[in-house]
Amino acid sequence: EREYSLQIRLPELDIDGPILTFSTNPLPTGVPAFDFTAHQPGKVSPGITFFGVEDGNTKNSQVSDKPLYIGVDESGYVVWYYADPTVSARNDRQATMLENGDILIALQTGFRVISIGGETVLNIGASGSPGGALHHDAIRLPDMSFVALGRETKTVDGAKLNGDLIIQLDSTASQQLWSWNAFDHLDTSFMPGNLSQKVGKKNGAHDWTHANAIEYLSADKSFLVSLRHHNHVIKVNHESGNVAWKLGEQGDFELTEG
């Protein structure tokens, strides 16, 4: 809802193009108003900060009826937004800018790559995921393949458990290249605290591991995975799938405090 002016100039040819003016549309409904709690312009990193916001029209505070991601500049003004009313999104997830300027966002089941102009470049669905959904976090590796967290439910010693997967898809997200399964590498009897022991209402399973985030370490070709319900961060070797170490209670490092 602002007016802009644009002029193309070619000084070396002594050419000044016409001044073109245009106005942008108002922001869509559901975009919240922002107030500064702190603003130190000299210390702010330049560029646009992307994040998801709620649309204010849904009962579930974590699931929006429409993807709504926004970008604010260094002064806190909304200068970019993305909305698609045809699919659901997890708007509490981050939006990640990829090396070529495209943006990776989370949907309710899976992920999507969009251009800065909002065009869909790639949908990253549940291909190769036994649980039928990719969730929480996805990243792109240096070879342009995608890695995302997935989920599988198994019955172990009479109890249903939700366990996490790591799934690697090719650059078109159409073919599975590699996978890792928590059931093959972690102790199913390790269920610390109420979160991992609680039986879910949806499928009657314990939310055993509940991975939240994944990061790639190119130096030694490994992944760091945060397992919320284990209170662990684990390091997984990409080639072998072996767990190199666990950080947390009953892990491989001495915790001196906290």
Phi and psi in degrees as GROMACS dihedral restraints (atoms count N, CA, C in turn):
[ dihedral_restraints ]
;  ai    aj    ak    al  type     phi  dphi    fc
    3     4     5     6     1  -133.9    20    10
    4     5     6     7     1   158.2    20    10
    6     7     8     9     1  -103.7    20    10
    7     8     9    10     1   135.1    20    10
    9    10    11    12     1  -123.9    20    10
   10    11    12    13     1   153.8    20    10
   12    13    14    15     1  -120.3    20    10
   13    14    15    16     1   142.1    20    10
   15    16    17    18     1  -135.6    20    10
   16    17    18    19     1   131.5    20    10
   18    19    20    21     1  -139.4    20    10
   19    20    21    22     1   133.2    20    10
   21    22    23    24     1   -97.7    20    10
   22    23    24    25     1   126.0    20    10
   24    25    26    27     1  -123.7    20    10
   25    26    27    28     1   137.4    20    10
   27    28    29    30     1  -123.9    20    10
   28    29    30    31     1    83.6    20    10
   30    31    32    33     1   -58.0    20    10
   31    32    33    34     1   -37.6    20    10
   33    34    35    36     1   -66.8    20    10
   34    35    36    37     1   -21.5    20    10
   36    37    38    39     1  -105.7    20    10
   37    38    39    40     1     3.5    20    10
   39    40    41    42     1    56.5    20    10
   40    41    42    43     1    44.7    20    10
   42    43    44    45     1  -119.6    20    10
   43    44    45    46     1   127.4    20    10
   45    46    47    48     1  -117.5    20    10
   46    47    48    49     1   117.8    20    10
   48    49    50    51     1   -73.2    20    10
   49    50    51    52     1   173.5    20    10
   51    52    53    54     1   -68.0    20    10
   52    53    54    55     1   152.8    20    10
   54    55    56    57     1   -84.8    20    10
   55    56    57    58     1   118.1    20    10
   57    58    59    60     1  -102.3    20    10
   58    59    60    61     1   136.7    20    10
   60    61    62    63     1  -119.7    20    10
   61    62    63    64     1   145.1    20    10
   63    64    65    66     1  -152.5    20    10
   64    65    66    67     1   157.9    20    10
   66    67    68    69     1  -119.5    20    10
   67    68    69    70     1   140.7    20    10
   69    70    71    72     1   -89.5    20    10
   70    71    72    73     1   154.4    20    10
   72    73    74    75     1   -72.1    20    10
   73    74    75    76     1   163.6    20    10
   75    76    77    78     1   -64.4    20    10
   76    77    78    79     1   159.4    20    10
   78    79    80    81     1   -66.2    20    10
   79    80    81    82     1   150.0    20    10
   81    82    83    84     1   -66.4    20    10
   82    83    84    85     1   159.6    20    10
   84    85    86    87     1   -64.7    20    10
   85    86    87    88     1   147.7    20    10
   87    88    89    90     1   100.0    20    10
   88    89    90    91     1   -12.5    20    10
   90    91    92    93     1   -76.8    20    10
   91    92    93    94     1   120.7    20    10
   93    94    95    96     1   -74.0    20    10
   94    95    96    97     1   159.7    20    10
   96    97    98    99     1   -82.6    20    10
   97    98    99   100     1   146.9    20    10
   99   100   101   102     1  -116.0    20    10
  100   101   102   103     1   141.7    20    10
  102   103   104   105     1  -124.0    20    10
  103   104   105   106     1   144.3    20    10
  105   106   107   108     1   -77.2    20    10
  106   107   108   109     1   134.5    20    10
  108   109   110   111     1  -100.0    20    10
  109   110   111   112     1   -23.0    20    10
  111   112   113   114     1  -157.0    20    10
  112   113   114   115     1   140.8    20    10
  114   115   116   117     1  -150.9    20    10
  115   116   117   118     1   106.9    20    10
  117   118   119   120     1  -122.2    20    10
  118   119   120   121     1    87.8    20    10
  120   121   122   123     1   -51.7    20    10
  121   122   123   124     1   -35.4    20    10
  123   124   125   126     1   -68.1    20    10
  124   125   126   127     1   -17.2    20    10
  126   127   128   129     1  -109.3    20    10
  127   128   129   130     1    -1.7    20    10
  129   130   131   132     1   -79.8    20    10
  130   131   132   133     1   133.1    20    10
  132   133   134   135     1   -68.9    20    10
  133   134   135   136     1   137.6    20    10
  135   136   137   138     1   -69.8    20    10
  136   137   138   139     1   155.2    20    10
  138   139   140   141     1   117.1    20    10
  139   140   141   142     1  -169.1    20    10
  141   142   143   144     1  -110.5    20    10
  142   143   144   145     1   136.0    20    10
  144   145   146   147     1  -101.4    20    10
  145   146   147   148     1   122.8    20    10
  147   148   149   150     1  -101.1    20    10
  148   149   150   151     1   140.2    20    10
  150   151   152   153     1  -163.0    20    10
  151   152   153   154     1   165.6    20    10
  153   154   155   156     1   -95.8    20    10
  154   155   156   157     1   148.5    20    10
  156   157   158   159     1  -131.3    20    10
  157   158   159   160     1   159.5    20    10
  159   160   161   162     1   -79.5    20    10
  160   161   162   163     1   152.9    20    10
  162   163   164   165     1   -92.5    20    10
  163   164   165   166     1    -4.5    20    10
  165   166   167   168     1    76.7    20    10
  166   167   168   169     1     6.6    20    10
  168   169   170   171     1  -124.7    20    10
  169   170   171   172     1    29.5    20    10
  171   172   173   174     1  -134.6    20    10
  172   173   174   175     1   146.6    20    10
  174   175   176   177     1   -73.9    20    10
  175   176   177   178     1   -38.6    20    10
  177   178   179   180     1   -84.8    20    10
  178   179   180   181     1   116.1    20    10
  180   181   182   183     1   -65.5    20    10
  181   182   183   184     1   -15.7    20    10
  183   184   185   186     1  -101.0    20    10
  184   185   186   187     1   -14.8    20    10
  186   187   188   189     1  -118.7    20    10
  187   188   189   190     1   120.1    20    10
  189   190   191   192     1   -98.1    20    10
  190   191   192   193     1   151.3    20    10
  192   193   194   195     1   -72.1    20    10
  193   194   195   196     1   -17.7    20    10
  195   196   197   198     1  -144.4    20    10
  196   197   198   199     1   138.2    20    10
  198   199   200   201     1   -60.8    20    10
  199   200   201   202     1   130.3    20    10
  201   202   203   204     1  -140.2    20    10
  202   203   204   205     1   102.2    20    10
  204   205   206   207     1  -115.4    20    10
  205   206   207   208     1   142.7    20    10
  207   208   209   210     1  -129.6    20    10
  208   209   210   211     1   161.4    20    10
  210   211   212   213     1  -127.3    20    10
  211   212   213   214     1   131.9    20    10
  213   214   215   216     1  -115.6    20    10
  214   215   216   217     1   147.0    20    10
  216   217   218   219     1   -86.4    20    10
  217   218   219   220     1  -173.1    20    10
  219   220   221   222     1   -64.2    20    10
  220   221   222   223     1   -19.9    20    10
  222   223   224   225     1   -96.5    20    10
  223   224   225   226     1     3.2    20    10
  225   226   227   228     1    88.0    20    10
  226   227   228   229     1     6.3    20    10
  228   229   230   231     1   -85.4    20    10
  229   230   231   232     1   140.2    20    10
  231   232   233   234     1   -73.1    20    10
  232   233   234   235     1   116.7    20    10
  234   235   236   237     1  -116.1    20    10
  235   236   237   238     1    -2.2    20    10
  237   238   239   240     1  -157.8    20    10
  238   239   240   241     1   143.9    20    10
  240   241   242   243     1  -151.3    20    10
  241   242   243   244     1   160.2    20    10
  243   244   245   246     1  -137.4    20    10
  244   245   246   247     1   129.9    20    10
  246   247   248   249     1  -142.3    20    10
  247   248   249   250     1   138.4    20    10
  249   250   251   252     1  -140.3    20    10
  250   251   252   253     1   105.9    20    10
  252   253   254   255     1   -74.4    20    10
  253   254   255   256     1    -1.6    20    10
  255   256   257   258     1   -89.3    20    10
  256   257   258   259     1   -12.0    20    10
  258   259   260   261     1  -135.5    20    10
  259   260   261   262     1   163.2    20    10
  261   262   263   264     1   -95.7    20    10
  262   263   264   265     1   156.3    20    10
  264   265   266   267     1  -139.3    20    10
  265   266   267   268     1   157.3    20    10
  267   268   269   270     1   -98.0    20    10
  268   269   270   271     1    93.2    20    10
  270   271   272   273     1   -78.9    20    10
  271   272   273   274     1    -1.5    20    10
  273   274   275   276     1   -86.0    20    10
  274   275   276   277     1     4.1    20    10
  276   277   278   279     1   -91.9    20    10
  277   278   279   280     1   161.2    20    10
  279   280   281   282     1   -79.6    20    10
  280   281   282   283     1   158.8    20    10
  282   283   284   285     1  -109.2    20    10
  283   284   285   286     1   127.3    20    10
  285   286   287   288     1  -114.2    20    10
  286   287   288   289     1   125.6    20    10
  288   289   290   291     1   -83.1    20    10
  289   290   291   292     1   127.7    20    10
  291   292   293   294     1   -85.3    20    10
  292   293   294   295     1   173.4    20    10
  294   295   296   297     1   -61.4    20    10
  295   296   297   298     1   -31.1    20    10
  297   298   299   300     1   -91.5    20    10
  298   299   300   301     1     5.7    20    10
  300   301   302   303     1    96.3    20    10
  301   302   303   304     1    -9.4    20    10
  303   304   305   306     1   -71.0    20    10
  304   305   306   307     1   166.0    20    10
  306   307   308   309     1  -125.3    20    10
  307   308   309   310     1   131.6    20    10
  309   310   311   312     1  -100.2    20    10
  310   311   312   313     1   121.2    20    10
  312   313   314   315     1  -126.0    20    10
  313   314   315   316     1   160.1    20    10
  315   316   317   318     1   -95.7    20    10
  316   317   318   319     1   136.4    20    10
  318   319   320   321     1  -105.2    20    10
  319   320   321   322     1  -178.9    20    10
  321   322   323   324     1   -64.7    20    10
  322   323   324   325     1   -40.1    20    10
  324   325   326   327     1  -130.8    20    10
  325   326   327   328     1    98.6    20    10
  327   328   329   330     1   106.2    20    10
  328   329   330   331     1  -162.6    20    10
  330   331   332   333     1  -140.9    20    10
  331   332   333   334     1   169.5    20    10
  333   334   335   336     1  -144.2    20    10
  334   335   336   337     1   140.4    20    10
  336   337   338   339     1  -104.0    20    10
  337   338   339   340     1   126.9    20    10
  339   340   341   342     1  -123.6    20    10
  340   341   342   343     1   156.7    20    10
  342   343   344   345     1   -80.4    20    10
  343   344   345   346     1   168.9    20    10
  345   346   347   348     1   -63.4    20    10
  346   347   348   349     1   -22.3    20    10
  348   349   350   351     1   -87.2    20    10
  349   350   351   352     1     0.0    20    10
  351   352   353   354     1    94.8    20    10
  352   353   354   355     1     0.4    20    10
  354   355   356   357     1   -76.0    20    10
  355   356   357   358     1   141.9    20    10
  357   358   359   360     1   -75.0    20    10
  358   359   360   361     1   119.8    20    10
  360   361   362   363     1   -91.5    20    10
  361   362   363   364     1   -40.4    20    10
  363   364   365   366     1  -160.0    20    10
  364   365   366   367     1   135.2    20    10
  366   367   368   369     1  -102.1    20    10
  367   368   369   370     1   126.0    20    10
  369   370   371   372     1  -106.8    20    10
  370   371   372   373     1    97.7    20    10
  372   373   374   375     1   -93.9    20    10
  373   374   375   376     1  -149.3    20    10
  375   376   377   378     1   -95.6    20    10
  376   377   378   379     1    24.8    20    10
  378   379   380   381     1   -55.7    20    10
  379   380   381   382     1   122.6    20    10
  381   382   383   384     1    81.8    20    10
  382   383   384   385     1     4.8    20    10
  384   385   386   387     1  -101.2    20    10
  385   386   387   388     1   112.8    20    10
  387   388   389   390     1   -58.1    20    10
  388   389   390   391     1   -31.0    20    10
  390   391   392   393     1   -77.7    20    10
  391   392   393   394     1    -6.6    20    10
  393   394   395   396     1    80.6    20    10
  394   395   396   397     1     6.3    20    10
  396   397   398   399     1  -153.7    20    10
  397   398   399   400     1   140.2    20    10
  399   400   401   402     1   -99.1    20    10
  400   401   402   403     1   148.4    20    10
  402   403   404   405     1  -147.3    20    10
  403   404   405   406     1   157.5    20    10
  405   406   407   408     1    67.0    20    10
  406   407   408   409     1   -54.2    20    10
  408   409   410   411     1  -151.2    20    10
  409   410   411   412     1   143.5    20    10
  411   412   413   414     1  -143.2    20    10
  412   413   414   415     1   148.9    20    10
  414   415   416   417     1  -138.7    20    10
  415   416   417   418     1   162.3    20    10
  417   418   419   420     1  -111.7    20    10
  418   419   420   421     1   132.7    20    10
  420   421   422   423     1   -85.8    20    10
  421   422   423   424     1   166.1    20    10
  423   424   425   426     1   -57.2    20    10
  424   425   426   427     1   -27.4    20    10
  426   427   428   429     1   -84.6    20    10
  427   428   429   430     1     8.5    20    10
  429   430   431   432     1    78.2    20    10
  430   431   432   433     1     3.3    20    10
  432   433   434   435     1   -78.0    20    10
  433   434   435   436     1   165.0    20    10
  435   436   437   438     1  -112.5    20    10
  436   437   438   439     1   143.6    20    10
  438   439   440   441     1  -125.6    20    10
  439   440   441   442     1   131.6    20    10
  441   442   443   444     1  -138.5    20    10
  442   443   444   445     1   159.6    20    10
  444   445   446   447     1   -83.6    20    10
  445   446   447   448     1   139.2    20    10
  447   448   449   450     1  -128.3    20    10
  448   449   450   451     1  -176.4    20    10
  450   451   452   453     1  -143.3    20    10
  451   452   453   454     1   145.1    20    10
  453   454   455   456     1  -140.9    20    10
  454   455   456   457     1   145.6    20    10
  456   457   458   459     1  -111.4    20    10
  457   458   459   460     1   128.7    20    10
  459   460   461   462     1  -132.9    20    10
  460   461   462   463     1   154.3    20    10
  462   463   464   465     1   -98.9    20    10
  463   464   465   466     1   119.5    20    10
  465   466   467   468     1  -123.5    20    10
  466   467   468   469     1   120.0    20    10
  468   469   470   471     1    50.4    20    10
  469   470   471   472     1    42.3    20    10
  471   472   473   474     1    84.1    20    10
  472   473   474   475     1    -4.5    20    10
  474   475   476   477     1  -112.9    20    10
  475   476   477   478     1   137.6    20    10
  477   478   479   480     1   -84.5    20    10
  478   479   480   481     1   131.5    20    10
  480   481   482   483     1  -127.1    20    10
  481   482   483   484     1   136.9    20    10
  483   484   485   486     1   -92.0    20    10
  484   485   486   487     1   118.3    20    10
  486   487   488   489     1  -118.4    20    10
  487   488   489   490     1   158.2    20    10
  489   490   491   492     1   -96.9    20    10
  490   491   492   493     1   153.5    20    10
  492   493   494   495     1  -121.1    20    10
  493   494   495   496     1   156.4    20    10
  495   496   497   498     1  -116.0    20    10
  496   497   498   499     1   123.0    20    10
  498   499   500   501     1  -121.9    20    10
  499   500   501   502     1   126.7    20    10
  501   502   503   504     1  -105.5    20    10
  502   503   504   505     1   125.1    20    10
  504   505   506   507     1  -114.7    20    10
  505   506   507   508     1   155.2    20    10
  507   508   509   510     1   -69.5    20    10
  508   509   510   511     1  -179.1    20    10
  510   511   512   513     1   -65.7    20    10
  511   512   513   514     1   -18.4    20    10
  513   514   515   516     1   -99.3    20    10
  514   515   516   517     1     1.3    20    10
  516   517   518   519     1    59.1    20    10
  517   518   519   520     1    28.1    20    10
  519   520   521   522     1  -109.1    20    10
  520   521   522   523     1   -15.0    20    10
  522   523   524   525     1  -135.5    20    10
  523   524   525   526     1   133.4    20    10
  525   526   527   528     1   -80.3    20    10
  526   527   528   529     1   129.6    20    10
  528   529   530   531     1  -102.7    20    10
  529   530   531   532     1   -29.1    20    10
  531   532   533   534     1  -165.3    20    10
  532   533   534   535     1   151.5    20    10
  534   535   536   537     1  -150.0    20    10
  535   536   537   538     1   157.2    20    10
  537   538   539   540     1  -135.1    20    10
  538   539   540   541     1   139.1    20    10
  540   541   542   543     1  -125.6    20    10
  541   542   543   544     1   125.0    20    10
  543   544   545   546     1   -59.6    20    10
  544   545   546   547     1   -31.6    20    10
  546   547   548   549     1   -64.6    20    10
  547   548   549   550     1   -24.9    20    10
  549   550   551   552     1   -86.3    20    10
  550   551   552   553     1   -13.6    20    10
  552   553   554   555     1  -130.1    20    10
  553   554   555   556     1   -10.5    20    10
  555   556   557   558     1  -120.9    20    10
  556   557   558   559     1   156.7    20    10
  558   559   560   561     1   -78.1    20    10
  559   560   561   562     1   113.7    20    10
  561   562   563   564     1   -70.2    20    10
  562   563   564   565     1   -12.8    20    10
  564   565   566   567     1   -86.2    20    10
  565   566   567   568     1    -8.4    20    10
  567   568   569   570     1   -83.5    20    10
  568   569   570   571     1   102.3    20    10
  570   571   572   573     1  -137.3    20    10
  571   572   573   574     1    73.3    20    10
  573   574   575   576     1   -76.0    20    10
  574   575   576   577     1   139.5    20    10
  576   577   578   579     1    76.5    20    10
  577   578   579   580     1   173.1    20    10
  579   580   581   582     1   -71.6    20    10
  580   581   582   583     1   -30.6    20    10
  582   583   584   585     1   -64.7    20    10
  583   584   585   586     1   -45.8    20    10
  585   586   587   588     1   -74.6    20    10
  586   587   588   589     1   -21.4    20    10
  588   589   590   591     1   -91.5    20    10
  589   590   591   592     1   -14.6    20    10
  591   592   593   594     1   -71.9    20    10
  592   593   594   595     1   135.3    20    10
  594   595   596   597     1   -89.1    20    10
  595   596   597   598     1   125.4    20    10
  597   598   599   600     1   -74.3    20    10
  598   599   600   601     1   148.0    20    10
  600   601   602   603     1   -74.4    20    10
  601   602   603   604     1   -26.2    20    10
  603   604   605   606     1   -71.1    20    10
  604   605   606   607     1   -49.9    20    10
  606   607   608   609     1  -130.3    20    10
  607   608   609   610     1    11.3    20    10
  609   610   611   612     1    68.3    20    10
  610   611   612   613     1    23.6    20    10
  612   613   614   615     1  -110.3    20    10
  613   614   615   616     1   151.6    20    10
  615   616   617   618     1   -74.6    20    10
  616   617   618   619     1   133.4    20    10
  618   619   620   621     1   -82.2    20    10
  619   620   621   622     1    79.5    20    10
  621   622   623   624     1   -63.3    20    10
  622   623   624   625     1   -51.7    20    10
  624   625   626   627     1  -110.0    20    10
  625   626   627   628     1   -48.4    20    10
  627   628   629   630     1    54.8    20    10
  628   629   630   631     1    70.6    20    10
  630   631   632   633     1   -69.8    20    10
  631   632   633   634     1   140.7    20    10
  633   634   635   636     1  -111.1    20    10
  634   635   636   637     1   -31.8    20    10
  636   637   638   639     1  -151.5    20    10
  637   638   639   640     1   152.0    20    10
  639   640   641   642     1  -138.7    20    10
  640   641   642   643     1   142.8    20    10
  642   643   644   645     1  -138.8    20    10
  643   644   645   646     1   148.6    20    10
  645   646   647   648     1  -107.2    20    10
  646   647   648   649     1   134.0    20    10
  648   649   650   651     1  -108.2    20    10
  649   650   651   652     1   101.8    20    10
  651   652   653   654     1   -69.2    20    10
  652   653   654   655     1   -24.2    20    10
  654   655   656   657     1   -58.9    20    10
  655   656   657   658     1   -40.6    20    10
  657   658   659   660     1  -126.5    20    10
  658   659   660   661     1    19.6    20    10
  660   661   662   663     1    52.0    20    10
  661   662   663   664     1    62.4    20    10
  663   664   665   666     1  -141.0    20    10
  664   665   666   667     1   166.8    20    10
  666   667   668   669     1  -117.1    20    10
  667   668   669   670     1   143.7    20    10
  669   670   671   672     1  -102.9    20    10
  670   671   672   673     1   128.6    20    10
  672   673   674   675     1  -127.2    20    10
  673   674   675   676     1   130.1    20    10
  675   676   677   678     1   -93.9    20    10
  676   677   678   679     1   118.2    20    10
  678   679   680   681     1  -104.8    20    10
  679   680   681   682     1   100.1    20    10
  681   682   683   684     1   -58.7    20    10
  682   683   684   685     1   -46.3    20    10
  684   685   686   687     1   -83.1    20    10
  685   686   687   688     1    -4.8    20    10
  687   688   689   690     1   -99.3    20    10
  688   689   690   691     1    -8.2    20    10
  690   691   692   693     1    55.3    20    10
  691   692   693   694     1    39.2    20    10
  693   694   695   696     1  -127.2    20    10
  694   695   696   697     1   147.0    20    10
  696   697   698   699     1  -111.3    20    10
  697   698   699   700     1   128.1    20    10
  699   700   701   702     1  -119.5    20    10
  700   701   702   703     1   153.4    20    10
  702   703   704   705     1  -110.8    20    10
  703   704   705   706     1   124.4    20    10
  705   706   707   708     1  -117.4    20    10
  706   707   708   709     1   126.5    20    10
  708   709   710   711     1   -72.6    20    10
  709   710   711   712     1   128.7    20    10
  711   712   713   714     1   -67.0    20    10
  712   713   714   715     1   -36.7    20    10
  714   715   716   717     1   -78.4    20    10
  715   716   717   718     1   -48.5    20    10
  717   718   719   720     1   -91.7    20    10
  718   719   720   721     1   -25.4    20    10
  720   721   722   723     1    82.8    20    10
  721   722   723   724     1    -2.4    20    10
  723   724   725   726     1   -69.9    20    10
  724   725   726   727     1   146.6    20    10
  726   727   728   729     1   -84.4    20    10
  727   728   729   730     1   113.5    20    10
  729   730   731   732     1   -73.0    20    10
  730   731   732   733     1   -40.6    20    10
  732   733   734   735     1  -162.8    20    10
  733   734   735   736     1   163.6    20    10
  735   736   737   738     1  -124.4    20    10
  736   737   738   739     1   135.2    20    10
  738   739   740   741     1  -110.2    20    10
  739   740   741   742     1   119.9    20    10
  741   742   743   744     1   142.4    20    10
  742   743   744   745     1  -169.3    20    10
  744   745   746   747     1   -58.3    20    10
  745   746   747   748     1   132.8    20    10
  747   748   749   750     1    59.8    20    10
  748   749   750   751     1    27.6    20    10
  750   751   752   753     1   -95.8    20    10
  751   752   753   754     1  -157.7    20    10
  753   754   755   756     1  -100.7    20    10
  754   755   756   757     1     5.7    20    10
  756   757   758   759     1  -127.3    20    10
  757   758   759   760     1   145.3    20    10
  759   760   761   762     1   -78.1    20    10
  760   761   762   763     1   123.5    20    10
  762   763   764   765     1   -93.9    20    10
  763   764   765   766     1   111.0    20    10
  765   766   767   768     1   -81.5    20    10
  766   767   768   769     1   -20.9    20    10
  768   769   770   771     1  -159.4    20    10
  769   770   771   772     1   162.2    20    10
